Amino acid sequence: MDIVKVFGTNVKKYRKALNMSQEELADKSNLHRTYISAIECFRRSIALENIQRIADALEIEPYKLFIDKAIKK
């Protein structure tokens, strides 16, 4: 399991499930849009504090972002 890919994939899937743009997620989590994009494209590792910010913005528990195939199509 590649944790960076699992995390980025789950961020994108939960964000899209909420019909939220990268910019909206960035604003809600107080992060930059390009940072969210880099996470979703597997180009960025992420600090624990930012994991919590993103989870809060997505209104989920942080551990859900680390479950392989958390949301199925």
N, CA, C, O and CB atoms as a CASP TS submission, in Angstrom:
PFRMAT TS
TARGET T0000
AUTHOR 0000-0000-0000
METHOD Language model
MODEL 1
PARENT N/A
ATOM      1  N   MET     1       0.851  -1.187   0.000  1.00  0.00           N
ATOM      2  CA  MET     1       0.000   0.000   0.000  1.00  0.00           C
ATOM      3  C   MET     1       0.890   1.241   0.000  1.00  0.00           C
ATOM      4  O   MET     1       1.795   1.363   0.826  1.00  0.00           O
ATOM      5  CB  MET     1      -0.964   0.003   1.231  1.00  0.00           C
ATOM      6  N   ASP     2       0.635   2.141  -0.909  1.00  0.00           N
ATOM      7  CA  ASP     2       1.327   3.429  -0.968  1.00  0.00           C
ATOM      8  C   ASP     2       0.451   4.445  -0.248  1.00  0.00           C
ATOM      9  O   ASP     2      -0.566   4.886  -0.782  1.00  0.00           O
ATOM     10  CB  ASP     2       1.618   3.872  -2.459  1.00  0.00           C
ATOM     11  N   ILE     3       0.848   4.813   0.963  1.00  0.00           N
ATOM     12  CA  ILE     3       0.030   5.665   1.831  1.00  0.00           C
ATOM     13  C   ILE     3      -0.236   7.034   1.208  1.00  0.00           C
ATOM     14  O   ILE     3      -1.310   7.601   1.408  1.00  0.00           O
ATOM     15  CB  ILE     3       0.711   5.841   3.183  1.00  0.00           C
ATOM     16  N   VAL     4       0.716   7.568   0.463  1.00  0.00           N
ATOM     17  CA  VAL     4       0.524   8.873  -0.181  1.00  0.00           C
ATOM     18  C   VAL     4      -0.585   8.776  -1.233  1.00  0.00           C
ATOM     19  O   VAL     4      -1.413   9.679  -1.350  1.00  0.00           O
ATOM     20  CB  VAL     4       1.852   9.368  -0.832  1.00  0.00           C
ATOM     21  N   LYS     5      -0.598   7.683  -1.994  1.00  0.00           N
ATOM     22  CA  LYS     5      -1.642   7.494  -3.011  1.00  0.00           C
ATOM     23  C   LYS     5      -2.998   7.231  -2.367  1.00  0.00           C
ATOM     24  O   LYS     5      -4.013   7.761  -2.818  1.00  0.00           O
ATOM     25  CB  LYS     5      -1.275   6.332  -3.948  1.00  0.00           C
ATOM     26  N   VAL     6      -3.020   6.428  -1.331  1.00  0.00           N
ATOM     27  CA  VAL     6      -4.286   6.149  -0.638  1.00  0.00           C
ATOM     28  C   VAL     6      -4.854   7.441  -0.076  1.00  0.00           C
ATOM     29  O   VAL     6      -6.039   7.724  -0.250  1.00  0.00           O
ATOM     30  CB  VAL     6      -4.085   5.106   0.498  1.00  0.00           C
ATOM     31  N   PHE     7      -4.023   8.228   0.595  1.00  0.00           N
ATOM     32  CA  PHE     7      -4.480   9.481   1.189  1.00  0.00           C
ATOM     33  C   PHE     7      -4.997  10.435   0.115  1.00  0.00           C
ATOM     34  O   PHE     7      -6.103  10.963   0.229  1.00  0.00           O
ATOM     35  CB  PHE     7      -3.346  10.142   1.983  1.00  0.00           C
ATOM     36  N   GLY     8      -4.200  10.653  -0.921  1.00  0.00           N
ATOM     37  CA  GLY     8      -4.597  11.580  -1.986  1.00  0.00           C
ATOM     38  C   GLY     8      -5.872  11.154  -2.695  1.00  0.00           C
ATOM     39  O   GLY     8      -6.728  11.982  -3.004  1.00  0.00           O
ATOM     40  N   THR     9      -5.991   9.861  -2.950  1.00  0.00           N
ATOM     41  CA  THR     9      -7.190   9.328  -3.590  1.00  0.00           C
ATOM     42  C   THR     9      -8.412   9.550  -2.717  1.00  0.00           C
ATOM     43  O   THR     9      -9.466   9.953  -3.210  1.00  0.00           O
ATOM     44  CB  THR     9      -7.022   7.838  -3.891  1.00  0.00           C
ATOM     45  N   ASN    10      -8.276   9.289  -1.420  1.00  0.00           N
ATOM     46  CA  ASN    10      -9.407   9.458  -0.509  1.00  0.00           C
ATOM     47  C   ASN    10      -9.798  10.917  -0.336  1.00  0.00           C
ATOM     48  O   ASN    10     -10.987  11.228  -0.263  1.00  0.00           O
ATOM     49  CB  ASN    10      -9.081   8.859   0.837  1.00  0.00           C
ATOM     50  N   VAL    11      -8.827  11.817  -0.270  1.00  0.00           N
ATOM     51  CA  VAL    11      -9.154  13.245  -0.186  1.00  0.00           C
ATOM     52  C   VAL    11     -10.011  13.630  -1.392  1.00  0.00           C
ATOM     53  O   VAL    11     -11.047  14.279  -1.244  1.00  0.00           O
ATOM     54  CB  VAL    11      -7.853  14.120  -0.126  1.00  0.00           C
ATOM     55  N   LYS    12      -9.575  13.229  -2.574  1.00  0.00           N
ATOM     56  CA  LYS    12     -10.296  13.575  -3.794  1.00  0.00           C
ATOM     57  C   LYS    12     -11.701  12.961  -3.810  1.00  0.00           C
ATOM     58  O   LYS    12     -12.668  13.634  -4.166  1.00  0.00           O
ATOM     59  CB  LYS    12      -9.507  13.111  -5.019  1.00  0.00           C
ATOM     60  N   LYS    13     -11.809  11.695  -3.428  1.00  0.00           N
ATOM     61  CA  LYS    13     -13.116  11.024  -3.447  1.00  0.00           C
ATOM     62  C   LYS    13     -14.079  11.638  -2.437  1.00  0.00           C
ATOM     63  O   LYS    13     -15.245  11.860  -2.760  1.00  0.00           O
ATOM     64  CB  LYS    13     -12.950   9.531  -3.159  1.00  0.00           C
ATOM     65  N   TYR    14     -13.615  11.916  -1.224  1.00  0.00           N
ATOM     66  CA  TYR    14     -14.501  12.542  -0.230  1.00  0.00           C
ATOM     67  C   TYR    14     -14.878  13.957  -0.658  1.00  0.00           C
ATOM     68  O   TYR    14     -16.016  14.385  -0.469  1.00  0.00           O
ATOM     69  CB  TYR    14     -13.824  12.572   1.160  1.00  0.00           C
ATOM     70  N   ARG    15     -13.915  14.684  -1.237  1.00  0.00           N
ATOM     71  CA  ARG    15     -14.190  16.050  -1.709  1.00  0.00           C
ATOM     72  C   ARG    15     -15.256  16.027  -2.802  1.00  0.00           C
ATOM     73  O   ARG    15     -16.212  16.802  -2.764  1.00  0.00           O
ATOM     74  CB  ARG    15     -12.893  16.720  -2.238  1.00  0.00           C
ATOM     75  N   LYS    16     -15.085  15.140  -3.767  1.00  0.00           N
ATOM     76  CA  LYS    16     -16.064  15.053  -4.865  1.00  0.00           C
ATOM     77  C   LYS    16     -17.420  14.568  -4.372  1.00  0.00           C
ATOM     78  O   LYS    16     -18.452  14.983  -4.898  1.00  0.00           O
ATOM     79  CB  LYS    16     -15.551  14.117  -5.964  1.00  0.00           C
ATOM     80  N   ALA    17     -17.431  13.688  -3.362  1.00  0.00           N
ATOM     81  CA  ALA    17     -18.699  13.215  -2.797  1.00  0.00           C
ATOM     82  C   ALA    17     -19.492  14.374  -2.192  1.00  0.00           C
ATOM     83  O   ALA    17     -20.721  14.336  -2.143  1.00  0.00           O
ATOM     84  CB  ALA    17     -18.442  12.134  -1.728  1.00  0.00           C
ATOM     85  N   LEU    18     -18.781  15.398  -1.735  1.00  0.00           N
ATOM     86  CA  LEU    18     -19.418  16.593  -1.187  1.00  0.00           C
ATOM     87  C   LEU    18     -19.648  17.663  -2.261  1.00  0.00           C
ATOM     88  O   LEU    18     -20.115  18.763  -1.967  1.00  0.00           O
ATOM     89  CB  LEU    18     -18.566  17.167  -0.057  1.00  0.00           C
ATOM     90  N   ASN    19     -19.310  17.319  -3.515  1.00  0.00           N
ATOM     91  CA  ASN    19     -19.445  18.273  -4.623  1.00  0.00           C
ATOM     92  C   ASN    19     -18.676  19.561  -4.327  1.00  0.00           C
ATOM     93  O   ASN    19     -19.171  20.665  -4.553  1.00  0.00           O
ATOM     94  CB  ASN    19     -20.934  18.593  -4.883  1.00  0.00           C
ATOM     95  N   MET    20     -17.460  19.395  -3.820  1.00  0.00           N
ATOM     96  CA  MET    20     -16.629  20.510  -3.386  1.00  0.00           C
ATOM     97  C   MET    20     -15.432  20.629  -4.339  1.00  0.00           C
ATOM     98  O   MET    20     -14.831  19.623  -4.715  1.00  0.00           O
ATOM     99  CB  MET    20     -16.155  20.315  -1.905  1.00  0.00           C
ATOM    100  N   SER    21     -15.098  21.841  -4.717  1.00  0.00           N
ATOM    101  CA  SER    21     -13.920  22.062  -5.555  1.00  0.00           C
ATOM    102  C   SER    21     -12.660  22.038  -4.692  1.00  0.00           C
ATOM    103  O   SER    21     -12.733  22.113  -3.466  1.00  0.00           O
ATOM    104  CB  SER    21     -14.030  23.409  -6.318  1.00  0.00           C
ATOM    105  N   GLN    22     -11.521  21.932  -5.342  1.00  0.00           N
ATOM    106  CA  GLN    22     -10.251  22.005  -4.610  1.00  0.00           C
ATOM    107  C   GLN    22     -10.127  23.344  -3.903  1.00  0.00           C
ATOM    108  O   GLN    22      -9.641  23.421  -2.775  1.00  0.00           O
ATOM    109  CB  GLN    22      -9.056  21.791  -5.562  1.00  0.00           C
ATOM    110  N   GLU    23     -10.566  24.389  -4.570  1.00  0.00           N
ATOM    111  CA  GLU    23     -10.493  25.726  -3.974  1.00  0.00           C
ATOM    112  C   GLU    23     -11.378  25.822  -2.727  1.00  0.00           C
ATOM    113  O   GLU    23     -10.974  26.408  -1.722  1.00  0.00           O
ATOM    114  CB  GLU    23     -10.912  26.792  -5.003  1.00  0.00           C
ATOM    115  N   GLU    24     -12.570  25.254  -2.793  1.00  0.00           N
ATOM    116  CA  GLU    24     -13.465  25.269  -1.624  1.00  0.00           C
ATOM    117  C   GLU    24     -12.869  24.478  -0.467  1.00  0.00           C
ATOM    118  O   GLU    24     -12.926  24.913   0.683  1.00  0.00           O
ATOM    119  CB  GLU    24     -14.845  24.697  -1.994  1.00  0.00           C
ATOM    120  N   LEU    25     -12.295  23.313  -0.772  1.00  0.00           N
ATOM    121  CA  LEU    25     -11.651  22.520   0.282  1.00  0.00           C
ATOM    122  C   LEU    25     -10.470  23.279   0.866  1.00  0.00           C
ATOM    123  O   LEU    25     -10.273  23.280   2.081  1.00  0.00           O
ATOM    124  CB  LEU    25     -11.188  21.152  -0.266  1.00  0.00           C
ATOM    125  N   ALA    26      -9.692  23.917   0.022  1.00  0.00           N
ATOM    126  CA  ALA    26      -8.541  24.697   0.482  1.00  0.00           C
ATOM    127  C   ALA    26      -8.997  25.830   1.404  1.00  0.00           C
ATOM    128  O   ALA    26      -8.408  26.044   2.464  1.00  0.00           O
ATOM    129  CB  ALA    26      -7.757  25.267  -0.721  1.00  0.00           C
ATOM    130  N   ASP    27     -10.029  26.545   1.006  1.00  0.00           N
ATOM    131  CA  ASP    27     -10.543  27.640   1.830  1.00  0.00           C
ATOM    132  C   ASP    27     -11.051  27.123   3.177  1.00  0.00           C
ATOM    133  O   ASP    27     -10.765  27.699   4.227  1.00  0.00           O
ATOM    134  CB  ASP    27     -11.668  28.381   1.092  1.00  0.00           C
ATOM    135  N   LYS    28     -11.799  26.042   3.125  1.00  0.00           N
ATOM    136  CA  LYS    28     -12.402  25.492   4.341  1.00  0.00           C
ATOM    137  C   LYS    28     -11.353  24.916   5.284  1.00  0.00           C
ATOM    138  O   LYS    28     -11.542  24.920   6.500  1.00  0.00           O
ATOM    139  CB  LYS    28     -13.417  24.416   3.984  1.00  0.00           C
ATOM    140  N   SER    29     -10.250  24.421   4.730  1.00  0.00           N
ATOM    141  CA  SER    29      -9.196  23.835   5.560  1.00  0.00           C
ATOM    142  C   SER    29      -8.057  24.814   5.839  1.00  0.00           C
ATOM    143  O   SER    29      -7.087  24.469   6.514  1.00  0.00           O
ATOM    144  CB  SER    29      -8.645  22.593   4.891  1.00  0.00           C
ATOM    145  N   ASN    30      -8.178  26.027   5.320  1.00  0.00           N
ATOM    146  CA  ASN    30      -7.169  27.070   5.505  1.00  0.00           C
ATOM    147  C   ASN    30      -5.809  26.652   4.937  1.00  0.00           C
ATOM    148  O   ASN    30      -4.762  26.886   5.540  1.00  0.00           O
ATOM    149  CB  ASN    30      -7.030  27.408   6.990  1.00  0.00           C
ATOM    150  N   LEU    31      -5.863  26.028   3.757  1.00  0.00           N
ATOM    151  CA  LEU    31      -4.657  25.624   3.033  1.00  0.00           C
ATOM    152  C   LEU    31      -4.744  26.198   1.625  1.00  0.00           C
ATOM    153  O   LEU    31      -5.797  26.696   1.227  1.00  0.00           O
ATOM    154  CB  LEU    31      -4.499  24.058   2.999  1.00  0.00           C
ATOM    155  N   HIS    32      -3.661  26.138   0.871  1.00  0.00           N
ATOM    156  CA  HIS    32      -3.647  26.682  -0.485  1.00  0.00           C
ATOM    157  C   HIS    32      -4.189  25.647  -1.469  1.00  0.00           C
ATOM    158  O   HIS    32      -4.001  24.445  -1.279  1.00  0.00           O
ATOM    159  CB  HIS    32      -2.216  27.115  -0.887  1.00  0.00           C
ATOM    160  N   ARG    33      -4.857  26.113  -2.515  1.00  0.00           N
ATOM    161  CA  ARG    33      -5.423  25.214  -3.517  1.00  0.00           C
ATOM    162  C   ARG    33      -4.362  24.349  -4.178  1.00  0.00           C
ATOM    163  O   ARG    33      -4.607  23.173  -4.446  1.00  0.00           O
ATOM    164  CB  ARG    33      -6.159  26.008  -4.568  1.00  0.00           C
ATOM    165  N   THR    34      -3.196  24.907  -4.445  1.00  0.00           N
ATOM    166  CA  THR    34      -2.145  24.114  -5.090  1.00  0.00           C
ATOM    167  C   THR    34      -1.638  23.014  -4.161  1.00  0.00           C
ATOM    168  O   THR    34      -1.168  21.977  -4.629  1.00  0.00           O
ATOM    169  CB  THR    34      -0.979  25.018  -5.519  1.00  0.00           C
ATOM    170  N   TYR    35      -1.729  23.231  -2.852  1.00  0.00           N
ATOM    171  CA  TYR    35      -1.347  22.212  -1.881  1.00  0.00           C
ATOM    172  C   TYR    35      -2.333  21.044  -1.945  1.00  0.00           C
ATOM    173  O   TYR    35      -1.922  19.884  -1.927  1.00  0.00           O
ATOM    174  CB  TYR    35      -1.295  22.809  -0.448  1.00  0.00           C
ATOM    175  N   ILE    36      -3.622  21.345  -2.019  1.00  0.00           N
ATOM    176  CA  ILE    36      -4.654  20.307  -2.151  1.00  0.00           C
ATOM    177  C   ILE    36      -4.439  19.554  -3.462  1.00  0.00           C
ATOM    178  O   ILE    36      -4.514  18.326  -3.486  1.00  0.00           O
ATOM    179  CB  ILE    36      -6.090  20.930  -2.101  1.00  0.00           C
ATOM    180  N   SER    37      -4.176  20.267  -4.538  1.00  0.00           N
ATOM    181  CA  SER    37      -3.921  19.638  -5.829  1.00  0.00           C
ATOM    182  C   SER    37      -2.720  18.695  -5.756  1.00  0.00           C
ATOM    183  O   SER    37      -2.775  17.580  -6.276  1.00  0.00           O
ATOM    184  CB  SER    37      -3.690  20.705  -6.902  1.00  0.00           C
ATOM    185  N   ALA    38      -1.643  19.135  -5.116  1.00  0.00           N
ATOM    186  CA  ALA    38      -0.439  18.305  -4.994  1.00  0.00           C
ATOM    187  C   ALA    38      -0.713  17.039  -4.185  1.00  0.00           C
ATOM    188  O   ALA    38      -0.167  15.978  -4.490  1.00  0.00           O
ATOM    189  CB  ALA    38       0.695  19.105  -4.342  1.00  0.00           C
ATOM    190  N   ILE    39      -1.549  17.143  -3.165  1.00  0.00           N
ATOM    191  CA  ILE    39      -1.927  15.967  -2.366  1.00  0.00           C
ATOM    192  C   ILE    39      -2.697  14.985  -3.243  1.00  0.00           C
ATOM    193  O   ILE    39      -2.409  13.788  -3.238  1.00  0.00           O
ATOM    194  CB  ILE    39      -2.785  16.383  -1.127  1.00  0.00           C
ATOM    195  N   GLU    40      -3.666  15.483  -3.990  1.00  0.00           N
ATOM    196  CA  GLU    40      -4.501  14.629  -4.826  1.00  0.00           C
ATOM    197  C   GLU    40      -3.739  14.028  -6.005  1.00  0.00           C
ATOM    198  O   GLU    40      -4.166  13.019  -6.567  1.00  0.00           O
ATOM    199  CB  GLU    40      -5.681  15.414  -5.334  1.00  0.00           C
ATOM    200  N   CYS    41      -2.626  14.633  -6.380  1.00  0.00           N
ATOM    201  CA  CYS    41      -1.790  14.117  -7.475  1.00  0.00           C
ATOM    202  C   CYS    41      -0.591  13.331  -6.945  1.00  0.00           C
ATOM    203  O   CYS    41       0.312  12.975  -7.702  1.00  0.00           O
ATOM    204  CB  CYS    41      -1.302  15.272  -8.362  1.00  0.00           C
ATOM    205  N   PHE    42      -0.591  13.067  -5.650  1.00  0.00           N
ATOM    206  CA  PHE    42       0.435  12.240  -4.989  1.00  0.00           C
ATOM    207  C   PHE    42       1.829  12.864  -5.036  1.00  0.00           C
ATOM    208  O   PHE    42       2.827  12.144  -5.018  1.00  0.00           O
ATOM    209  CB  PHE    42       0.482  10.869  -5.633  1.00  0.00           C
ATOM    210  N   ARG    43       1.906  14.182  -5.095  1.00  0.00           N
ATOM    211  CA  ARG    43       3.194  14.868  -5.151  1.00  0.00           C
ATOM    212  C   ARG    43       3.594  15.471  -3.817  1.00  0.00           C
ATOM    213  O   ARG    43       4.627  16.134  -3.724  1.00  0.00           O
ATOM    214  CB  ARG    43       3.157  15.946  -6.198  1.00  0.00           C
ATOM    215  N   ARG    44       2.797  15.255  -2.789  1.00  0.00           N
ATOM    216  CA  ARG    44       3.055  15.931  -1.520  1.00  0.00           C
ATOM    217  C   ARG    44       2.781  15.005  -0.352  1.00  0.00           C
ATOM    218  O   ARG    44       1.728  14.371  -0.277  1.00  0.00           O
ATOM    219  CB  ARG    44       2.206  17.194  -1.399  1.00  0.00           C
ATOM    220  N   SER    45       3.733  14.934   0.552  1.00  0.00           N
ATOM    221  CA  SER    45       3.461  14.310   1.841  1.00  0.00           C
ATOM    222  C   SER    45       2.814  15.388   2.696  1.00  0.00           C
ATOM    223  O   SER    45       2.817  16.561   2.322  1.00  0.00           O
ATOM    224  CB  SER    45       4.778  13.723   2.518  1.00  0.00           C
ATOM    225  N   ILE    46       2.265  15.006   3.829  1.00  0.00           N
ATOM    226  CA  ILE    46       1.444  15.971   4.555  1.00  0.00           C
ATOM    227  C   ILE    46       1.675  15.863   6.058  1.00  0.00           C
ATOM    228  O   ILE    46       1.858  14.771   6.595  1.00  0.00           O
ATOM    229  CB  ILE    46      -0.038  15.761   4.234  1.00  0.00           C
ATOM    230  N   ALA    47       1.663  17.006   6.720  1.00  0.00           N
ATOM    231  CA  ALA    47       1.843  17.062   8.172  1.00  0.00           C
ATOM    232  C   ALA    47       0.558  16.658   8.892  1.00  0.00           C
ATOM    233  O   ALA    47      -0.537  16.820   8.355  1.00  0.00           O
ATOM    234  CB  ALA    47       2.274  18.475   8.607  1.00  0.00           C
ATOM    235  N   LEU    48       0.694  16.142  10.084  1.00  0.00           N
ATOM    236  CA  LEU    48      -0.462  15.698  10.869  1.00  0.00           C
ATOM    237  C   LEU    48      -1.486  16.813  11.074  1.00  0.00           C
ATOM    238  O   LEU    48      -2.689  16.566  10.992  1.00  0.00           O
ATOM    239  CB  LEU    48      -0.002  15.172  12.220  1.00  0.00           C
ATOM    240  N   GLU    49      -1.030  18.018  11.336  1.00  0.00           N
ATOM    241  CA  GLU    49      -1.962  19.130  11.544  1.00  0.00           C
ATOM    242  C   GLU    49      -2.808  19.381  10.296  1.00  0.00           C
ATOM    243  O   GLU    49      -3.993  19.697  10.397  1.00  0.00           O
ATOM    244  CB  GLU    49      -1.194  20.405  11.925  1.00  0.00           C
ATOM    245  N   ASN    50      -2.197  19.241   9.124  1.00  0.00           N
ATOM    246  CA  ASN    50      -2.927  19.459   7.883  1.00  0.00           C
ATOM    247  C   ASN    50      -3.890  18.312   7.582  1.00  0.00           C
ATOM    248  O   ASN    50      -4.940  18.524   6.975  1.00  0.00           O
ATOM    249  CB  ASN    50      -1.954  19.635   6.729  1.00  0.00           C
ATOM    250  N   ILE    51      -3.539  17.115   8.000  1.00  0.00           N
ATOM    251  CA  ILE    51      -4.462  15.977   7.879  1.00  0.00           C
ATOM    252  C   ILE    51      -5.729  16.292   8.663  1.00  0.00           C
ATOM    253  O   ILE    51      -6.838  16.086   8.169  1.00  0.00           O
ATOM    254  CB  ILE    51      -3.803  14.649   8.395  1.00  0.00           C
ATOM    255  N   GLN    52      -5.567  16.787   9.877  1.00  0.00           N
ATOM    256  CA  GLN    52      -6.723  17.122  10.707  1.00  0.00           C
ATOM    257  C   GLN    52      -7.545  18.251  10.082  1.00  0.00           C
ATOM    258  O   GLN    52      -8.775  18.199  10.098  1.00  0.00           O
ATOM    259  CB  GLN    52      -6.268  17.521  12.116  1.00  0.00           C
ATOM    260  N   ARG    53      -6.884  19.259   9.537  1.00  0.00           N
ATOM    261  CA  ARG    53      -7.593  20.372   8.885  1.00  0.00           C
ATOM    262  C   ARG    53      -8.443  19.874   7.715  1.00  0.00           C
ATOM    263  O   ARG    53      -9.599  20.267   7.561  1.00  0.00           O
ATOM    264  CB  ARG    53      -6.587  21.435   8.391  1.00  0.00           C
ATOM    265  N   ILE    54      -7.853  19.003   6.894  1.00  0.00           N
ATOM    266  CA  ILE    54      -8.572  18.475   5.742  1.00  0.00           C
ATOM    267  C   ILE    54      -9.737  17.607   6.192  1.00  0.00           C
ATOM    268  O   ILE    54     -10.843  17.730   5.665  1.00  0.00           O
ATOM    269  CB  ILE    54      -7.629  17.674   4.839  1.00  0.00           C
ATOM    270  N   ALA    55      -9.500  16.735   7.156  1.00  0.00           N
ATOM    271  CA  ALA    55     -10.577  15.873   7.665  1.00  0.00           C
ATOM    272  C   ALA    55     -11.714  16.717   8.233  1.00  0.00           C
ATOM    273  O   ALA    55     -12.885  16.430   7.985  1.00  0.00           O
ATOM    274  CB  ALA    55     -10.039  14.909   8.747  1.00  0.00           C
ATOM    275  N   ASP    56     -11.378  17.739   8.983  1.00  0.00           N
ATOM    276  CA  ASP    56     -12.411  18.630   9.535  1.00  0.00           C
ATOM    277  C   ASP    56     -13.206  19.300   8.416  1.00  0.00           C
ATOM    278  O   ASP    56     -14.431  19.397   8.489  1.00  0.00           O
ATOM    279  CB  ASP    56     -11.772  19.702  10.444  1.00  0.00           C
ATOM    280  N   ALA    57     -12.507  19.758   7.389  1.00  0.00           N
ATOM    281  CA  ALA    57     -13.174  20.417   6.271  1.00  0.00           C
ATOM    282  C   ALA    57     -14.092  19.449   5.519  1.00  0.00           C
ATOM    283  O   ALA    57     -15.132  19.847   4.995  1.00  0.00           O
ATOM    284  CB  ALA    57     -12.139  21.009   5.315  1.00  0.00           C
ATOM    285  N   LEU    58     -13.695  18.175   5.472  1.00  0.00           N
ATOM    286  CA  LEU    58     -14.512  17.153   4.809  1.00  0.00           C
ATOM    287  C   LEU    58     -15.556  16.553   5.749  1.00  0.00           C
ATOM    288  O   LEU    58     -16.381  15.735   5.342  1.00  0.00           O
ATOM    289  CB  LEU    58     -13.619  16.045   4.260  1.00  0.00           C
ATOM    290  N   GLU    59     -15.505  16.973   7.010  1.00  0.00           N
ATOM    291  CA  GLU    59     -16.441  16.511   8.043  1.00  0.00           C
ATOM    292  C   GLU    59     -16.401  14.998   8.220  1.00  0.00           C
ATOM    293  O   GLU    59     -17.432  14.329   8.292  1.00  0.00           O
ATOM    294  CB  GLU    59     -17.858  16.946   7.699  1.00  0.00           C
ATOM    295  N   ILE    60     -15.154  14.472   8.288  1.00  0.00           N
ATOM    296  CA  ILE    60     -14.939  13.046   8.532  1.00  0.00           C
ATOM    297  C   ILE    60     -13.849  12.875   9.574  1.00  0.00           C
ATOM    298  O   ILE    60     -13.127  13.822   9.890  1.00  0.00           O
ATOM    299  CB  ILE    60     -14.565  12.303   7.222  1.00  0.00           C
ATOM    300  N   GLU    61     -13.731  11.667  10.107  1.00  0.00           N
ATOM    301  CA  GLU    61     -12.634  11.348  11.017  1.00  0.00           C
ATOM    302  C   GLU    61     -11.362  11.162  10.189  1.00  0.00           C
ATOM    303  O   GLU    61     -11.422  10.579   9.106  1.00  0.00           O
ATOM    304  CB  GLU    61     -12.950  10.064  11.864  1.00  0.00           C
ATOM    305  N   PRO    62     -10.214  11.643  10.671  1.00  0.00           N
ATOM    306  CA  PRO    62      -8.976  11.563   9.890  1.00  0.00           C
ATOM    307  C   PRO    62      -8.597  10.147   9.447  1.00  0.00           C
ATOM    308  O   PRO    62      -8.051   9.975   8.357  1.00  0.00           O
ATOM    309  CB  PRO    62      -7.854  12.136  10.689  1.00  0.00           C
ATOM    310  N   TYR    63      -8.873   9.142  10.261  1.00  0.00           N
ATOM    311  CA  TYR    63      -8.465   7.784   9.899  1.00  0.00           C
ATOM    312  C   TYR    63      -9.099   7.319   8.587  1.00  0.00           C
ATOM    313  O   TYR    63      -8.535   6.469   7.897  1.00  0.00           O
ATOM    314  CB  TYR    63      -8.831   6.819  11.015  1.00  0.00           C
ATOM    315  N   LYS    64     -10.246   7.858   8.241  1.00  0.00           N
ATOM    316  CA  LYS    64     -10.919   7.442   7.012  1.00  0.00           C
ATOM    317  C   LYS    64     -10.115   7.798   5.763  1.00  0.00           C
ATOM    318  O   LYS    64     -10.295   7.185   4.711  1.00  0.00           O
ATOM    319  CB  LYS    64     -12.293   8.080   6.934  1.00  0.00           C
ATOM    320  N   LEU    65      -9.241   8.773   5.879  1.00  0.00           N
ATOM    321  CA  LEU    65      -8.414   9.167   4.752  1.00  0.00           C
ATOM    322  C   LEU    65      -7.273   8.188   4.495  1.00  0.00           C
ATOM    323  O   LEU    65      -6.580   8.294   3.483  1.00  0.00           O
ATOM    324  CB  LEU    65      -7.859  10.546   4.985  1.00  0.00           C
ATOM    325  N   PHE    66      -7.075   7.240   5.398  1.00  0.00           N
ATOM    326  CA  PHE    66      -5.995   6.269   5.273  1.00  0.00           C
ATOM    327  C   PHE    66      -6.487   4.862   4.958  1.00  0.00           C
ATOM    328  O   PHE    66      -5.686   3.930   4.883  1.00  0.00           O
ATOM    329  CB  PHE    66      -5.191   6.244   6.535  1.00  0.00           C
ATOM    330  N   ILE    67      -7.784   4.699   4.774  1.00  0.00           N
ATOM    331  CA  ILE    67      -8.339   3.382   4.480  1.00  0.00           C
ATOM    332  C   ILE    67      -8.300   3.174   2.971  1.00  0.00           C
ATOM    333  O   ILE    67      -8.858   3.964   2.209  1.00  0.00           O
ATOM    334  CB  ILE    67      -9.798   3.240   5.031  1.00  0.00           C
ATOM    335  N   ASP    68      -7.644   2.119   2.556  1.00  0.00           N
ATOM    336  CA  ASP    68      -7.560   1.801   1.127  1.00  0.00           C
ATOM    337  C   ASP    68      -8.961   1.497   0.613  1.00  0.00           C
ATOM    338  O   ASP    68      -9.676   0.663   1.169  1.00  0.00           O
ATOM    339  CB  ASP    68      -6.598   0.593   0.868  1.00  0.00           C
ATOM    340  N   LYS    69      -9.342   2.191  -0.463  1.00  0.00           N
ATOM    341  CA  LYS    69     -10.666   2.049  -1.077  1.00  0.00           C
ATOM    342  C   LYS    69     -11.795   2.426  -0.100  1.00  0.00           C
ATOM    343  O   LYS    69     -12.789   1.710   0.018  1.00  0.00           O
ATOM    344  CB  LYS    69     -10.862   0.606  -1.571  1.00  0.00           C
ATOM    345  N   ALA    70     -11.627   3.543   0.587  1.00  0.00           N
ATOM    346  CA  ALA    70     -12.622   4.010   1.567  1.00  0.00           C
ATOM    347  C   ALA    70     -13.959   4.306   0.909  1.00  0.00           C
ATOM    348  O   ALA    70     -15.007   4.053   1.503  1.00  0.00           O
ATOM    349  CB  ALA    70     -12.116   5.260   2.287  1.00  0.00           C
ATOM    350  N   ILE    71     -13.941   4.828  -0.285  1.00  0.00           N
ATOM    351  CA  ILE    71     -15.173   5.119  -1.006  1.00  0.00           C
ATOM    352  C   ILE    71     -15.096   4.364  -2.321  1.00  0.00           C
ATOM    353  O   ILE    71     -14.135   4.524  -3.073  1.00  0.00           O
ATOM    354  CB  ILE    71     -15.375   6.668  -1.233  1.00  0.00           C
ATOM    355  N   LYS    72     -16.079   3.558  -2.599  1.00  0.00           N
ATOM    356  CA  LYS    72     -16.103   2.823  -3.859  1.00  0.00           C
ATOM    357  C   LYS    72     -16.945   3.566  -4.872  1.00  0.00           C
ATOM    358  O   LYS    72     -17.921   4.225  -4.513  1.00  0.00           O
ATOM    359  CB  LYS    72     -16.640   1.398  -3.656  1.00  0.00           C
ATOM    360  N   LYS    73     -16.576   3.465  -6.127  1.00  0.00           N
ATOM    361  CA  LYS    73     -17.324   4.124  -7.203  1.00  0.00           C
ATOM    362  C   LYS    73     -18.624   3.425  -7.456  1.00  0.00           C
ATOM    363  O   LYS    73     -19.388   3.839  -8.328  1.00  0.00           O
ATOM    364  CB  LYS    73     -16.510   4.172  -8.481  1.00  0.00           C
TER
END
